[in-house]
Amino acid sequence: MREAWSQFYEAVNAGALAHEGDGILTAHVLNAAAHVDPSGHWKVRKIKQSHKIDGLVASVIAYSRAARAPATRQIAFAWA
C-alpha cells in the first residue's frame, strides 16, 4: 500500500489526477493526514478516529490498479 500512496500523491501533484469535486471524496481527503516514512513512502492516517477516509483509500487502490493495467485492453462483449 505504501507504493500505491506514493504513486497517488505523485499523480495528484503532477496534475495527472483530479476529481470533479465530489463532496464525499473531498471530505475524506480532508479527514486524512500524511507523512513520509524513513524509506520515503507516504503513510496516511485519519486525523480523528471518528472521521472516514474510505473514499480516499478506495481512490488510491483504484488508481494503483489502473496504473498497473496494460495501456491497451481488448474488451469482449457477448450477447446471447
Backbone torsions as a table, in degrees:
resi	resn	phi	psi	omega
1	MET	NA	-29.4	-179.4
2	ARG	-59.5	-41.9	179.9
3	GLU	-65.9	-38.0	178.8
4	ALA	-63.4	-42.8	177.5
5	TRP	-61.6	-42.9	-179.7
6	SER	-63.5	-44.6	178.6
7	GLN	-61.8	-43.2	-179.8
8	PHE	-62.6	-46.9	179.8
9	TYR	-59.6	-46.5	-179.9
10	GLU	-63.0	-40.5	-179.8
11	ALA	-65.4	-42.1	179.1
12	VAL	-63.7	-47.7	-178.4
13	ASN	-67.0	-27.8	178.7
14	ALA	-82.4	-6.5	-177.9
15	GLY	79.4	12.0	-179.1
16	ALA	-85.1	-8.2	-176.6
17	LEU	-142.6	130.6	178.9
18	ALA	-151.1	168.1	174.5
19	HIS	-129.0	169.3	-172.1
20	GLU	-91.8	21.6	175.2
21	GLY	90.0	20.1	177.6
22	ASP	-55.2	125.9	-175.2
23	GLY	-63.7	-38.0	-179.7
24	ILE	-68.1	-46.5	178.7
25	LEU	-61.9	-41.7	177.9
26	THR	-59.2	-46.4	179.3
27	ALA	-61.7	-41.9	-178.5
28	HIS	-67.3	-36.8	176.0
29	VAL	-65.4	-42.9	-179.6
30	LEU	-69.8	-18.2	177.7
31	ASN	-83.9	-2.0	-175.2
32	ALA	-109.4	150.1	173.3
33	ALA	-125.4	142.8	-177.4
34	ALA	-129.2	152.0	171.7
35	HIS	-150.6	163.1	-179.8
36	VAL	-93.1	130.3	177.1
37	ASP	-81.5	172.0	-176.9
38	PRO	-58.0	-24.5	179.1
39	SER	-87.6	2.0	176.3
40	GLY	91.6	7.2	179.0
41	HIS	-97.1	151.7	178.8
42	TRP	-81.2	137.7	174.0
43	LYS	-122.4	133.3	-175.9
44	VAL	-120.3	141.5	178.1
45	ARG	-141.8	165.2	175.3
46	LYS	-74.3	141.7	174.5
47	ILE	-68.5	-42.3	174.8
48	LYS	-129.6	141.1	-178.2
49	GLN	-58.3	-30.5	-178.3
50	SER	-77.5	-11.8	-179.8
51	HIS	-84.5	149.7	-179.9
52	LYS	-100.1	144.3	174.0
53	ILE	-132.8	16.7	-176.2
54	ASP	-56.4	-41.9	179.8
55	GLY	-62.9	-37.9	176.8
56	LEU	-66.3	-47.1	-179.9
57	VAL	-61.1	-43.3	178.3
58	ALA	-62.2	-38.9	178.4
59	SER	-64.8	-40.8	179.2
60	VAL	-64.5	-44.7	179.5
61	ILE	-63.9	-44.8	179.7
62	ALA	-62.3	-43.3	179.3
63	TYR	-63.7	-42.6	179.8
64	SER	-60.3	-44.2	179.0
65	ARG	-66.1	-42.0	-179.5
66	ALA	-65.9	-36.3	-179.3
67	ALA	-67.8	-25.7	179.7
68	ARG	-88.4	-12.5	-177.2
69	ALA	-70.9	150.5	175.6
70	PRO	-59.0	150.3	-177.4
71	ALA	-62.3	-38.0	177.8
72	THR	-120.9	142.9	-177.9
73	ARG	-138.7	137.3	174.7
74	GLN	-88.6	127.0	176.7
75	ILE	-109.8	123.6	-178.1
76	ALA	-102.7	132.6	176.4
77	PHE	-115.2	139.8	177.9
78	ALA	-132.3	126.8	175.6
79	TRP	-118.3	138.9	-179.4
80	ALA	-90.6	NA	NA
